Amino acid sequence: MNKGTTAEELRNKHPRFVYQKFSWQQLEDELVIEFNFLLEPDITFKPEIKIFPIEPAVLEKVGRERVDQWVFNLGMIELFSYWKAAASPEIVVKAGVLSDAQLAWWKQLLINGMGEFFYTNDLDFTQPDFVTIVNEGVSEPSLGKTSATKSNAPRYLVPCGGGKDSALVIELLEENGLEYDVLLSHPQSPAAAKMAKLSRAGKIIHVGRSFDPQLFELNKAGYLNGHTPFSARLAFESGLVGLLLGHSQILLGNEFSANEGNVPFHGTTVNHQYSKTFDFEQQFRDYASQYLSPALTPAPEYLSLLRPLTELQIAAAFANYPRYHQLFKSCNRDQQEEQWCCQCPKCLFVFTILYPFLEESELVGLIFPENLFAKPSLNPMVLAMLGKDEHKPFECIGTYEETLAAFQLSIERFQANHPSKPLPPVLEFVQQEVLSKEPAIDAAQALCAWNDQHHLDERLLPIVKAAQKRVCDR
């Protein structure tokens, strides 16, 4: 296949993608899962997932049929990474049985979660025959009547990605004396492993993911590539882990800001962060409750602790917990090198939302290697982050409104600390090209925002309300 091959040619060459089967086994303290996918006519994939430490007694308590059901569904989200190579018009599920409602649910997740992939590859996913998901499974796994217990396990499971959000979740739990375990999903930032080790988590659970190397060979040969909804995979991974280890709640660090999309495309809005949105959170909770949660052993409840807050408020709260300041990393370009590249939208956004709440000596040197406001080369990026360009950057960053508030607060902080100095180039650019042309904003009021769309219970709600109040009253 040469690199000039079009998406239409790939779809014609590979009309069906088949989820053939899954298998799992216990090897010492590891749960080893393998999926078998076929990109017809003749390309097979066998990705592997390992979860550890998982003791054999845990699997016996939960029961094979229950594990089968979760692993089967985990394979459904895993197949997205392989289906995208040719975007086959038909996905055939043979590994298990899905109802019509489940098939519709998975198609909706594919369409919403793969929006950035469709946009970057210019695929019109709105065509009626773009993709169908059909079921050819011969038997439906029964959930059975199992007796898994939760009495000896911590209540909370916290997936940790190495950024400020999961760090704040950990700090709020510890501050309020709540026990938790940490989940590390690999490959992930080395900062996440260090953060987990520094935390006071009861256990650290690892999910290792091995891609089939053929996928990378196909990418080199001109097959399609692009973003997949990582957080949707994390939902099924953490749900399985929580089920096995008896957690009743999985606490994410997803914020209200994730609900804002990036760019209009074929009559819809593409959202890079769709699987971090409240909509996905609700959709997954409904799916797990209806299809993966018998009455005797309900599925772990999936929710975001930080959902009522914005990225700006999270940064303001995180600034009060210095334990992880030098550890956390959010740059997707240099994450594996434990560095900030200092030239991408994510780096500039994180720098901007932290600047109003930290001393420059804390932000520059201890966290970032340089002052990003001193780099005029970043000015074009500013326009995209503020909605003045073709589309919002495909990064996990805040809304246009809170980003503008963050720049305003940064300008005020700089002028308060350096009354006789001119604004650095990036802040001067924002002042002249954006703020001077907009109605005056009350940036401080953005710190008092509260979103009522959340799933916090009576124990967690006061914790987040107290954090919001501290930020609002600063």
C-alpha positions in Angstrom: 0.0 0.0 0.0 1.6 3.3 -1.0 1.1 6.5 0.9 -1.0 8.1 -1.8 -3.8 5.6 -1.1 -7.1 7.3 -0.3 -9.5 6.5 2.5 -12.1 5.4 0.0 -9.6 2.9 -1.5 -8.8 1.6 1.9 -12.5 1.2 2.7 -13.1 -0.7 -0.5 -10.1 -2.9 0.0 -11.1 -3.7 3.6 -14.9 -3.7 3.8 -15.3 -5.5 7.1 -13.5 -5.4 10.4 -14.3 -8.4 12.6 -14.0 -8.7 16.4 -13.4 -12.4 16.4 -12.9 -13.4 20.0 -11.3 -12.5 23.3 -9.5 -14.6 25.9 -8.1 -14.1 29.4 -6.1 -16.1 31.9 -4.5 -15.8 35.3 -0.7 -15.9 35.3 0.6 -15.6 38.8 -0.6 -12.1 39.9 -1.5 -10.9 36.4 -4.8 -11.0 34.5 -3.7 -11.4 30.9 -6.2 -10.5 28.2 -5.9 -11.0 24.4 -8.2 -9.8 21.7 -8.4 -11.2 18.1 -9.4 -8.8 15.4 -9.5 -9.3 11.6 -9.2 -6.6 9.0 -10.6 -8.5 6.1 -9.5 -10.0 4.0 -6.2 -11.0 5.6 -4.8 -8.7 8.3 -5.0 -10.0 11.9 -4.4 -8.2 15.1 -3.8 -9.7 18.5 -3.4 -6.8 21.1 -2.8 -7.7 24.7 -3.7 -6.1 28.1 -2.2 -7.1 31.4 -3.7 -6.0 34.8 -1.7 -6.5 37.9 -1.5 -7.3 40.8 -4.7 -9.4 40.6 -4.9 -12.4 42.9 -6.6 -15.6 41.7 -9.0 -15.6 44.6 -10.4 -12.3 43.3 -11.4 -13.8 40.0 -13.0 -16.7 41.7 -15.2 -14.4 43.8 -16.3 -12.4 40.8 -16.9 -15.4 38.6 -15.8 -16.2 35.0 -19.1 -15.1 33.4 -18.9 -11.6 34.9 -15.2 -11.2 33.9 -16.1 -12.4 30.4 -18.7 -9.7 30.1 -16.4 -6.9 31.1 -13.5 -8.2 29.0 -15.8 -8.6 25.9 -16.9 -5.0 26.3 -13.3 -3.8 26.8 -12.5 -5.4 23.5 -15.2 -3.3 21.9 -13.4 0.0 22.8 -10.0 -1.6 22.0 -11.1 -2.3 18.5 -11.4 1.4 17.7 -7.6 1.7 17.6 -7.4 -1.0 14.9 -10.6 -0.3 12.9 -9.4 3.2 12.2 -6.6 1.9 10.0 -9.0 1.5 7.1 -12.3 2.8 8.6 -14.1 -0.3 7.3 -17.8 0.3 6.4 -18.8 -2.7 8.5 -17.8 -3.8 12.0 -18.8 -7.4 12.7 -19.0 -8.5 16.3 -18.5 -12.3 16.7 -16.9 -12.4 20.2 -20.2 -12.0 22.0 -23.8 -10.8 21.7 -25.0 -7.3 21.8 -28.6 -6.1 21.8 -29.8 -3.6 19.2 -29.7 -0.9 21.9 -26.1 -1.8 22.7 -25.1 -1.8 19.0 -26.6 1.7 18.8 -24.7 2.8 21.9 -21.4 1.6 20.5 -22.1 3.3 17.1 -22.9 6.6 18.9 -19.6 6.3 20.9 -17.7 5.6 17.7 -19.1 8.7 16.0 -18.7 11.0 18.9 -15.4 9.7 20.2 -13.6 9.5 16.9 -14.6 13.0 15.7 -11.1 14.3 15.6 -10.0 11.3 13.6 -12.7 12.0 11.1 -11.8 15.6 10.9 -8.1 15.1 10.4 -8.6 12.5 7.7 -11.5 14.4 6.1 -14.0 11.5 6.5 -17.7 12.3 6.1 -19.0 10.2 8.9 -22.5 11.5 8.4 -23.2 9.4 5.3 -25.8 6.8 6.0 -23.5 3.9 4.9 -20.4 5.2 6.5 -20.3 2.5 9.2 -22.6 -0.1 10.6 -22.0 -2.4 13.5 -23.6 -5.8 13.3 -23.7 -8.8 15.6 -22.8 -12.4 14.6 -22.1 -13.7 18.1 -23.6 -17.1 18.9 -24.1 -16.8 22.6 -24.6 -14.1 25.1 -22.5 -14.1 28.3 -24.7 -14.4 31.4 -23.8 -12.2 34.3 -24.9 -14.9 36.7 -25.4 -14.6 40.4 -22.0 -13.8 41.9 -20.9 -12.9 45.4 -18.0 -10.5 45.1 -17.5 -8.6 48.3 -16.3 -5.0 49.0 -15.7 -5.1 52.7 -11.9 -5.2 52.7 -11.2 -2.8 49.8 -10.9 1.0 49.7 -14.0 2.7 48.5 -12.3 4.8 45.8 -10.2 4.0 42.7 -8.4 7.0 41.2 -7.0 6.7 37.6 -3.8 8.8 37.6 -2.5 10.3 34.4 0.3 12.4 35.8 -1.4 15.8 35.4 -2.7 18.4 37.8 -6.3 17.1 37.7 -5.5 13.6 39.1 -3.1 15.1 41.6 -5.8 17.4 42.9 -8.2 14.4 43.2 -5.6 12.6 45.3 -4.9 15.7 47.5 -8.6 16.2 48.2 -9.1 12.6 49.2 -6.1 12.6 51.5 -7.0 16.0 53.0 -10.4 14.5 54.0 -9.0 11.2 55.3 -10.6 9.0 52.5 -8.9 5.8 51.5 -8.2 5.1 47.8 -6.2 3.0 45.4 -4.5 4.4 42.2 -4.8 3.0 38.7 -1.9 3.5 36.2 -2.9 2.8 32.6 0.2 2.3 30.5 1.8 3.5 28.3 1.4 6.6 30.4 3.5 9.5 31.6 6.4 8.5 33.9 5.1 11.4 36.1 2.0 9.3 36.8 4.1 6.5 38.3 6.1 9.0 40.4 2.9 10.7 41.5 1.3 7.4 42.5 4.4 6.4 44.5 4.5 9.7 46.3 0.8 9.4 47.2 -0.6 7.5 50.2 -2.6 5.1 48.0 -3.4 1.8 49.5 -2.6 -0.1 46.3 -1.2 0.8 42.9 -2.8 -1.2 40.1 -1.2 -1.3 36.7 -2.9 -1.8 33.3 -0.3 -2.6 30.6 -1.4 -2.3 27.0 0.6 -3.9 24.1 -0.3 -2.8 20.6 -0.1 -5.3 17.8 3.1 -4.1 15.9 1.3 -4.6 12.5 -0.7 -1.5 13.3 2.4 0.6 13.2 3.6 -1.0 10.0 0.2 -0.2 8.4 0.6 3.4 9.5 4.0 3.6 7.8 2.4 2.1 4.6 -0.2 4.8 4.3 -3.1 3.5 6.3 -5.2 5.9 8.4 -4.2 7.1 11.8 -5.5 9.5 14.4 -7.0 10.2 17.8 -9.0 7.6 19.7 -11.1 8.3 22.8 -8.6 7.3 25.5 -10.9 8.1 28.4 -13.6 5.8 27.1 -11.1 2.9 27.2 -10.1 4.0 30.7 -13.8 3.8 31.7 -14.0 0.1 30.8 -10.5 -0.6 32.2 -11.2 1.1 35.5 -14.6 -0.5 35.7 -13.1 -4.0 35.4 -10.4 -3.2 37.9 -13.0 -1.7 40.3 -15.2 -4.7 40.0 -12.3 -7.2 40.7 -11.0 -5.3 43.7 -14.3 -4.2 45.2 -14.2 -0.4 44.7 -17.6 1.2 44.7 -16.6 4.4 43.0 -14.1 5.4 40.3 -13.1 9.0 40.7 -11.9 10.8 37.6 -10.4 14.4 37.4 -12.5 15.5 34.4 -13.7 19.0 34.5 -16.7 21.0 33.2 -14.5 22.7 30.6 -14.2 19.4 28.6 -17.8 19.9 27.4 -16.8 22.6 24.9 -16.0 21.3 21.4 -13.2 22.2 19.0 -14.6 22.7 15.5 -17.8 22.4 13.4 -17.6 19.5 10.9 -20.4 18.1 8.7 -23.1 19.6 10.8 -21.8 18.5 14.2 -19.1 19.7 16.6 -15.9 17.7 16.9 -14.8 17.5 20.5 -11.2 16.2 21.1 -12.2 15.6 24.8 -15.6 13.9 24.1 -14.9 10.9 26.4 -14.1 13.4 29.2 -17.4 15.1 28.9 -20.4 14.9 31.2 -22.4 13.4 28.3 -20.0 10.5 28.0 -19.9 10.1 31.8 -23.7 9.8 31.9 -23.8 7.5 28.8 -21.2 5.1 30.3 -23.0 5.1 33.7 -26.2 4.1 32.0 -24.6 1.4 29.9 -22.8 -0.1 32.9 -25.9 0.0 35.0 -28.1 -1.6 32.4 -25.7 -4.2 30.9 -22.8 -4.8 33.3 -24.4 -4.5 36.7 -26.5 -7.3 38.2 -28.3 -6.5 41.4 -26.1 -8.6 43.7 -22.8 -7.1 42.5 -23.4 -3.7 41.0 -20.7 -2.2 38.8 -18.4 0.4 40.3 -19.9 3.9 40.0 -18.0 6.0 37.4 -17.9 9.8 38.0 -15.6 12.8 38.0 -14.8 14.4 41.3 -13.9 17.7 39.7 -16.9 17.9 37.3 -18.4 21.1 38.9 -15.2 23.0 38.3 -13.3 24.5 35.3 -9.7 24.1 34.4 -9.0 27.6 35.8 -10.5 26.7 39.1 -8.6 23.4 39.2 -5.3 25.2 38.6 -6.1 27.7 41.4 -6.9 24.9 43.8 -3.8 22.8 42.7 -1.6 25.8 43.4 -2.3 25.3 47.1 -0.8 21.8 47.1 2.9 22.0 46.3 3.7 18.3 46.8 3.2 17.5 43.1 4.2 20.9 41.5 7.6 19.7 40.3 6.3 16.2 39.5 3.3 16.7 37.3 3.5 16.8 33.5 0.8 17.6 31.0 2.6 18.1 27.8 1.6 15.4 25.3 4.6 15.9 23.1 7.3 15.4 25.7 5.4 13.5 28.3 7.5 10.4 28.1 10.6 12.4 28.6 9.1 14.1 31.7 9.5 17.5 30.1 7.4 20.5 28.9 8.1 21.2 25.3 7.2 24.9 25.9 5.9 25.3 22.4 2.5 23.6 22.2 -1.0 24.8 23.2 -1.1 22.5 26.2 2.1 23.9 27.7 0.9 27.5 27.1 -2.5 26.8 28.5 -1.2 25.2 31.7 1.4 28.0 32.2 -1.3 30.6 31.8 -3.8 29.1 34.2 -1.2 28.6 36.9 0.5 32.0 36.5 -2.1 34.0 38.5 -1.7 31.7 41.5 2.0 31.0 41.8 5.1 33.2 42.2 7.1 33.4 39.0 10.0 31.8 40.9 7.7 28.8 41.6 6.3 28.5 38.1 9.5 29.2 36.1 12.4 27.0 37.0 10.6 24.6 39.4 7.8 23.7 36.9 8.5 25.1 33.5 12.1 25.5 32.2 11.3 29.0 30.8 8.8 31.8 30.9 6.4 31.1 28.1 5.0 34.7 28.2 8.4 35.8 26.9 8.0 33.8 23.6 6.3 35.8 20.9 6.4 32.7 18.7 3.5 31.5 20.7 1.2 34.4 19.7 -0.6 32.6 16.8 -1.4 29.8 19.3 -3.1 32.3 21.6 -5.6 33.2 18.9 -6.6 29.5 18.5 -6.9 29.1 22.2 -9.2 32.2 22.4 -11.5 31.2 19.5 -10.0 33.6 17.0 -8.7 31.0 14.6 -10.1 28.2 12.5 -10.6 25.9 15.4 -9.7 25.3 19.0 -6.4 23.3 19.3 -6.9 19.5 19.6 -5.6 19.4 23.1 -7.2 19.0 26.6 -7.5 22.7 27.3 -10.1 25.0 28.8 -13.0 26.9 27.2 -12.4 30.1 25.3 -14.0 32.1 28.1 -11.9 30.8 31.0 -8.8 31.0 28.9 -9.5 34.7 28.3 -10.1 35.1 32.0 -6.8 33.3 32.8 -4.9 35.7 30.5 -6.6 38.7 32.1 -5.7 37.4 35.6 -2.1 36.9 34.4 -1.9 40.4 33.1 -3.2 41.7 36.4 -0.7 39.6 38.4 2.2 40.7 36.3 1.3 44.3 36.6 0.9 44.0 40.4 4.3 42.3 40.7 6.2 44.5 38.1 4.4 47.9 38.1 7.2 49.6 36.1 7.8 47.0 33.5 6.1 46.5 30.1 4.0 43.4 29.6 5.9 40.4 28.2 5.3 39.7 24.5 2.5 37.1 24.8 0.6 39.1 27.4 1.0 42.3 25.4 -0.3 40.5 22.3 -3.4 39.4 24.2 -4.0 42.9 25.6 -3.7 44.6 22.2 -5.2 42.0 19.9 -8.0 40.5 22.0 -8.8 42.2 25.4 -8.7 45.8 24.0 -11.3 44.7 21.4 -13.6 42.8 23.8 -16.1 44.1 26.4 -14.5 44.3 29.8 -14.6 41.0 31.7 -14.7 40.2 35.4 -12.0 37.6 35.4 -12.1 37.1 39.1 -15.7 36.0 38.9 -14.7 33.0 36.8 -13.1 31.6 39.9 -16.6 31.3 41.5 -18.2 29.2 38.8 -20.1 26.1 39.7 -21.6 23.5 37.4 -24.6 21.6 38.7 -24.2 18.7 36.2 -22.3 16.2 38.2 -22.8 12.9 40.1 -21.2 13.8 43.4 -22.8 12.1 46.4 -23.4 13.6 49.9 -19.9 12.6 51.0 -18.0 14.1 48.0 -20.1 17.2 47.3 -18.9 19.1 50.5 -15.3 18.3 49.7 -15.5 19.9 46.2 -17.7 22.8 47.4 -15.0 23.6 50.0 -12.3 23.6 47.4 -14.4 25.9 45.1 -15.1 28.3 48.0 -11.4 28.6 48.8 -10.7 29.5 45.2 -13.6 31.9 45.0 -12.6 33.7 48.2 -8.9 34.0 47.4 
